[in-house]
Amino acid sequence: MEIEIIAKALKELGHPTRLAIFKRLVKSGHQGIAVGDVQEELKIPGSTLSHHLSSLVSAGLINQRREGRTLFCVAEYDKLAAVIAFFQDECCSDE
């Protein structure tokens, strides 16, 4: 994976609120979690949450789906695995 893509993902996860949101989405599994539930659990104002979710979507770390009036967010586990692999693949290669 290109270093710019990894850098963008790490940049977005470098913000404490976005990291907390992403951690909660990872915990929810492949079915995801309703945005309202994230807002309630993390006690984040709606506009602030929307801003942070937009950043995570733009980095490819999450996707969203609508079911009726409810918006669900789901972590992109393949992207998470790629970010982790970026470091693991280079581990100790100079030894």
C-alpha positions as CSV (number, residue, x, y, z in Angstrom):
1,M,0.0,0.0,0.0
2,E,1.3,3.5,-0.8
3,I,2.9,5.4,2.0
4,E,0.6,8.4,1.4
5,I,-2.5,6.3,2.0
6,I,-1.0,4.9,5.2
7,A,0.0,8.4,6.3
8,K,-3.5,9.7,5.7
9,A,-5.0,6.9,7.8
10,L,-2.5,7.4,10.6
11,K,-3.1,11.2,10.5
12,E,-6.8,10.7,11.0
13,L,-6.3,8.2,13.8
14,G,-3.9,10.6,15.4
15,H,-6.7,12.7,16.8
16,P,-8.0,11.4,20.2
17,T,-11.7,11.8,19.3
18,R,-11.4,10.1,16.0
19,L,-9.3,7.3,17.6
20,A,-12.0,6.8,20.2
21,I,-14.7,6.7,17.5
22,F,-12.7,4.2,15.4
23,K,-12.1,2.0,18.4
24,R,-15.8,1.9,19.1
25,L,-16.6,1.0,15.5
26,V,-14.0,-1.8,15.5
27,K,-15.6,-3.1,18.7
28,S,-19.0,-3.2,17.0
29,G,-18.0,-5.7,14.4
30,H,-19.0,-6.1,10.8
31,Q,-22.7,-5.1,11.4
32,G,-21.5,-1.7,12.5
33,I,-23.2,0.7,14.9
34,A,-25.8,3.5,14.6
35,V,-24.3,7.0,14.6
36,G,-26.7,7.9,17.4
37,D,-25.4,5.1,19.6
38,V,-21.8,6.3,19.1
39,Q,-22.8,9.8,19.9
40,E,-24.6,8.7,23.1
41,E,-21.8,6.4,24.3
42,L,-19.0,8.8,23.6
43,K,-20.9,11.9,24.6
44,I,-19.9,13.8,21.4
45,P,-22.1,16.6,20.0
46,G,-23.7,15.6,16.7
47,S,-22.0,18.2,14.5
48,T,-18.6,17.2,16.0
49,L,-19.2,13.5,15.5
50,S,-20.3,14.2,11.9
51,H,-17.0,16.1,11.2
52,H,-14.9,13.3,12.6
53,L,-16.8,10.6,10.8
54,S,-16.3,12.5,7.6
55,S,-12.5,12.5,8.2
56,L,-12.5,8.7,8.8
57,V,-14.6,8.1,5.7
58,S,-12.2,10.2,3.6
59,A,-9.3,8.1,4.9
60,G,-11.1,4.9,3.9
61,L,-11.1,3.7,7.5
62,I,-14.9,3.4,7.8
63,N,-17.9,3.2,5.5
64,Q,-21.5,4.1,6.2
65,R,-24.9,2.6,5.2
66,R,-28.4,3.9,5.7
67,E,-31.2,1.7,6.9
68,G,-34.4,3.7,6.9
69,R,-33.6,6.8,9.0
70,T,-30.7,5.3,10.8
71,L,-27.1,5.8,9.6
72,F,-24.7,3.0,10.5
73,C,-20.9,3.1,10.5
74,V,-18.7,0.1,10.0
75,A,-14.9,-0.1,10.3
76,E,-13.0,-1.1,7.2
77,Y,-11.1,-4.0,8.6
78,D,-9.1,-4.6,5.4
79,K,-7.8,-1.0,5.7
80,L,-7.0,-1.5,9.4
81,A,-5.1,-4.7,8.5
82,A,-3.2,-3.0,5.8
83,V,-2.1,-0.2,8.1
84,I,-0.9,-2.8,10.7
85,A,0.8,-4.9,8.0
86,F,2.7,-1.8,6.8
87,F,4.7,-1.9,10.0
88,Q,4.8,-5.6,10.5
89,D,6.1,-6.3,7.1
90,E,9.2,-4.1,7.8
91,C,9.8,-5.4,11.3
92,C,13.4,-6.2,11.9
93,S,14.2,-6.3,8.1
94,D,17.6,-4.6,8.7
95,E,18.8,-7.3,11.1
